Amino acid sequence: MKNRRILSAFLAAVFLILSFSGCEKKKAPEPLTYGELNETDTLVLYVLQEQESIFRSIAARFTASTGITPELLVVDGDLDVYQERVAADLAAGSGPDVLFLYYLDNLDVAKAVQNYNFLDLTEILATDPEFSEEDFVDGVFEAGKFNGRQYTVPQSFYLPFYLSSGTKLDVLEDQDFEWEEINTTSEFMEEMGRLTPLVEELPSFLRMMQSWNFASRFFQNSGIRLIDYDNGEILPNEESLHAFMEGYKAYYPYDYDGTGVSWWESRGSQYLLHGSYYFFNTNWSQDLLQDIDDLIEAGHGYELHVMPSQAGDVVGRITGQMAINAATQNTMNAYKFIQYMLSEEEQSSGSALIKPVPIRKDSIRAIVHGEYTKMAISISIPGYKSEYLTEEEMDKIVEMLMSADRYIQDDPRATLEMMWESMLPYFQDEASYEDCLADLKNKLTLYLSE
C-alpha cells in the first residue's frame, strides 16, 4: 500500500507539473472540431507487456479497417512500471497519443482534466458526421464529462448483477429474504449479516458472496462519491455514507478475513450449485449465459437481479476509459482509434479491453442473443448461444443491461484506500464512527487541496 501511495503522489506531481508553464497556470485550450483535427501518418500506443498479443490483434483489425498502422510501444514490466513510464513521458512532452485510463489506476482523472491533460472531445463528437449518441446506452457518456465537457470516453460499463441458484434462493426465502424488499445497498448487506449465521450450518456453505472482503465491491455498487470535483466538495452525501457503513458493519464479521484481499471467479455456476456461496456478483460476459444454462440444466433454476445503489436507483460504472493526450500532434489518428473501439465490429468482438458490458446497444443485443463473433488473439470463434433461455428471457436480460439510471466513474484508488483505512477501526469496534469520519475528512481535504 505504501508503494501505491508513493506512485500515486508521483503521478499527481507529474500532472501538476504539466499544468503549469513557468509561473502561470496553463489556460484551457480552444476546443477543436472534427474538421480541425490534425491528420498525420503516426499513431503511438503504449502497451502493457502482458497485453501485447491482445493489442496486436486489435491493431491488425484497426489497420484493416482504417489503413492506419499503430506504433505499439511495449513497456516491459508490471502495471506500476507502465504507469511510471507513461507519467514520465507525458512530463517530457511525449507519451502515447491515446491514454488507456484503466491502466492508470493511480491517476486521478478529474485532476488530470482540471490540468488540461486530455483533449476536449465535446465539439469533436458533436461535429463527427459518423458519431451518433443514439447508438449507445442512454447516459453512458455523461460519466466522462466534467463541468459539462466530454474529456474521456468509455468502451464499456459494469452493472452489479447478482446471480443466484433458484433453489438456494428458496432457502433464503425460508428465512424471510425477498429481493423485492431490498431497496438500498446497505439493506442487502444487513440481510447478509442477518442470514449468514442462520444458514452457515448447512452442508458445503462457505459464505454469502463469491469471495471474502467484498466491501470495496459493495461500495462501488453503492454509487456514493467521496469527492465532488465540480463543486470542490468532499463527502457530498454523508448521510448515505453513514448508512452504507452501518450496513457493511453488519456483514463485516462474515466477510473480512484480515487481508482485505478480494478476488474474482470467472464462472460461478459450480459454486452456486454446490451451495458454497449463495450470490455470484457476475462480471458479465458470455460466462453469465453459460452459468444460467448450467443452473437450468441442473434443475435449479436461476434468479438474476441488479443491486440498487444507496440512493435506491441503478448505477452503472464506466470501464475501459480512453482519452487523447492533449499534447499529441496526431489528433485525427488518435480519434480514429477511439472511433474504431466504439464501432459495432469491435464492441461486439468480446475483446479483453471491452468488458464487462459494451456501450453499444446493438452489441449488447448481439452478445446476449449469441449473434456475434468473438475475436480471439488470432482466430474468430462463434459467440455463445444459450441452450435454454427463451428469446423473451434474453430480451429481458438486454433490458436489464440497459437499465442504469446513471453512470459514474470509480473514485481514485488513493481515496478508496483512505476510506477503508479510516473506517476499519469502526468495523472492529476500536473507535466511534464520528472519530473515523473525522479522520477520513482530514485525509480527503488534504488530498483535494494537493
ChimeraX attribute file (.defattr): number of C-alpha atoms within 10 A of each C-alpha:
attribute: neighborCount
match mode: 1-to-1
recipient: residues
	/A:1	8
	/A:2	7
	/A:3	9
	/A:4	15
	/A:5	14
	/A:6	12
	/A:7	19
	/A:8	23
	/A:9	16
	/A:10	18
	/A:11	23
	/A:12	19
	/A:13	15
	/A:14	19
	/A:15	23
	/A:16	18
	/A:17	14
	/A:18	19
	/A:19	22
	/A:20	13
	/A:21	10
	/A:22	8
	/A:23	6
	/A:24	8
	/A:25	13
	/A:26	13
	/A:27	11
	/A:28	12
	/A:29	10
	/A:30	8
	/A:31	12
	/A:32	18
	/A:33	16
	/A:34	18
	/A:35	11
	/A:36	11
	/A:37	16
	/A:38	14
	/A:39	13
	/A:40	13
	/A:41	10
	/A:42	16
	/A:43	23
	/A:44	20
	/A:45	20
	/A:46	21
	/A:47	22
	/A:48	22
	/A:49	16
	/A:50	14
	/A:51	13
	/A:52	16
	/A:53	15
	/A:54	18
	/A:55	22
	/A:56	17
	/A:57	16
	/A:58	22
	/A:59	19
	/A:60	15
	/A:61	17
	/A:62	19
	/A:63	13
	/A:64	11
	/A:65	11
	/A:66	12
	/A:67	10
	/A:68	18
	/A:69	17
	/A:70	19
	/A:71	15
	/A:72	17
	/A:73	15
	/A:74	16
	/A:75	19
	/A:76	13
	/A:77	11
	/A:78	11
	/A:79	16
	/A:80	16
	/A:81	14
	/A:82	20
	/A:83	23
	/A:84	17
	/A:85	16
	/A:86	20
	/A:87	21
	/A:88	17
	/A:89	14
	/A:90	20
	/A:91	18
	/A:92	11
	/A:93	12
	/A:94	16
	/A:95	21
	/A:96	23
	/A:97	24
	/A:98	25
	/A:99	21
	/A:100	20
	/A:101	20
	/A:102	14
	/A:103	18
	/A:104	19
	/A:105	19
	/A:106	23
	/A:107	23
	/A:108	20
	/A:109	24
	/A:110	20
	/A:111	17
	/A:112	19
	/A:113	22
	/A:114	17
	/A:115	19
	/A:116	21
	/A:117	22
	/A:118	22
	/A:119	23
	/A:120	25
	/A:121	21
	/A:122	18
	/A:123	15
	/A:124	20
	/A:125	19
	/A:126	14
	/A:127	13
	/A:128	13
	/A:129	9
	/A:130	8
	/A:131	14
	/A:132	10
	/A:133	13
	/A:134	10
	/A:135	15
	/A:136	18
	/A:137	20
	/A:138	18
	/A:139	15
	/A:140	25
	/A:141	21
	/A:142	19
	/A:143	21
	/A:144	22
	/A:145	19
	/A:146	16
	/A:147	9
	/A:148	11
	/A:149	14
	/A:150	22
	/A:151	24
	/A:152	27
	/A:153	23
	/A:154	27
	/A:155	26
	/A:156	23
	/A:157	24
	/A:158	22
	/A:159	25
	/A:160	24
	/A:161	21
	/A:162	17
	/A:163	23
	/A:164	27
	/A:165	30
	/A:166	20
	/A:167	19
	/A:168	20
	/A:169	21
	/A:170	13
	/A:171	13
	/A:172	17
	/A:173	12
	/A:174	9
	/A:175	13
	/A:176	10
	/A:177	18
	/A:178	14
	/A:179	14
	/A:180	7
	/A:181	9
	/A:182	17
	/A:183	16
	/A:184	22
	/A:185	24
	/A:186	29
	/A:187	20
	/A:188	22
	/A:189	23
	/A:190	19
	/A:191	17
	/A:192	22
	/A:193	21
	/A:194	15
	/A:195	17
	/A:196	18
	/A:197	11
	/A:198	11
	/A:199	16
	/A:200	15
	/A:201	10
	/A:202	10
	/A:203	10
	/A:204	12
	/A:205	17
	/A:206	20
	/A:207	20
	/A:208	22
	/A:209	18
	/A:210	22
	/A:211	19
	/A:212	20
	/A:213	20
	/A:214	20
	/A:215	21
	/A:216	15
	/A:217	12
	/A:218	21
	/A:219	21
	/A:220	20
	/A:221	25
	/A:222	26
	/A:223	26
	/A:224	22
	/A:225	20
	/A:226	22
	/A:227	21
	/A:228	14
	/A:229	15
	/A:230	11
	/A:231	9
	/A:232	11
	/A:233	13
	/A:234	19
	/A:235	18
	/A:236	15
	/A:237	13
	/A:238	14
	/A:239	9
	/A:240	20
	/A:241	21
	/A:242	14
	/A:243	16
	/A:244	23
	/A:245	19
	/A:246	19
	/A:247	21
	/A:248	24
	/A:249	23
	/A:250	19
	/A:251	24
	/A:252	23
	/A:253	13
	/A:254	18
	/A:255	22
	/A:256	17
	/A:257	12
	/A:258	8
	/A:259	8
	/A:260	13
	/A:261	13
	/A:262	16
	/A:263	10
	/A:264	12
	/A:265	11
	/A:266	13
	/A:267	16
	/A:268	26
	/A:269	23
	/A:270	13
	/A:271	18
	/A:272	26
	/A:273	22
	/A:274	14
	/A:275	21
	/A:276	19
	/A:277	23
	/A:278	26
	/A:279	24
	/A:280	24
	/A:281	24
	/A:282	23
	/A:283	20
	/A:284	18
	/A:285	18
	/A:286	18
	/A:287	16
	/A:288	22
	/A:289	23
	/A:290	19
	/A:291	24
	/A:292	25
	/A:293	20
	/A:294	22
	/A:295	23
	/A:296	17
	/A:297	12
	/A:298	12
	/A:299	13
	/A:300	18
	/A:301	18
	/A:302	20
	/A:303	17
	/A:304	20
	/A:305	15
	/A:306	20
	/A:307	24
	/A:308	23
	/A:309	24
	/A:310	23
	/A:311	15
	/A:312	14
	/A:313	19
	/A:314	22
	/A:315	26
	/A:316	28
	/A:317	21
	/A:318	27
	/A:319	24
	/A:320	20
	/A:321	21
	/A:322	22
	/A:323	26
	/A:324	25
	/A:325	23
	/A:326	18
	/A:327	17
	/A:328	21
	/A:329	17
	/A:330	21
	/A:331	24
	/A:332	20
	/A:333	24
	/A:334	27
	/A:335	22
	/A:336	15
	/A:337	23
	/A:338	18
	/A:339	15
	/A:340	17
	/A:341	20
	/A:342	23
	/A:343	17
	/A:344	18
	/A:345	17
	/A:346	22
	/A:347	25
	/A:348	27
	/A:349	23
	/A:350	23
	/A:351	20
	/A:352	15
	/A:353	22
	/A:354	22
	/A:355	20
	/A:356	22
	/A:357	25
	/A:358	32
	/A:359	29
	/A:360	22
	/A:361	20
	/A:362	15
	/A:363	24
	/A:364	25
	/A:365	19
	/A:366	17
	/A:367	26
	/A:368	25
	/A:369	23
	/A:370	18
	/A:371	16
	/A:372	21
	/A:373	17
	/A:374	20
	/A:375	22
	/A:376	16
	/A:377	14
	/A:378	10
	/A:379	8
	/A:380	11
	/A:381	11
	/A:382	11
	/A:383	20
	/A:384	19
	/A:385	18
	/A:386	19
	/A:387	13
	/A:388	14
	/A:389	15
	/A:390	11
	/A:391	12
	/A:392	9
	/A:393	13
	/A:394	18
	/A:395	15
	/A:396	13
	/A:397	19
	/A:398	18
	/A:399	13
	/A:400	16
	/A:401	25
	/A:402	20
	/A:403	17
	/A:404	21
	/A:405	12
	/A:406	17
	/A:407	22
	/A:408	21
	/A:409	21
	/A:410	21
	/A:411	17
	/A:412	17
	/A:413	15
	/A:414	20
	/A:415	19
	/A:416	17
	/A:417	14
	/A:418	16
	/A:419	18
	/A:420	17
	/A:421	14
	/A:422	20
	/A:423	21
	/A:424	16
	/A:425	15
	/A:426	20
	/A:427	21
	/A:428	12
	/A:429	10
	/A:430	10
	/A:431	14
	/A:432	13
	/A:433	19
	/A:434	12
	/A:435	14
	/A:436	20
	/A:437	19
	/A:438	12
	/A:439	16
	/A:440	21
	/A:441	18
	/A:442	11
	/A:443	15
	/A:444	22
	/A:445	15
	/A:446	9
	/A:447	15
	/A:448	15
	/A:449	7
	/A:450	11
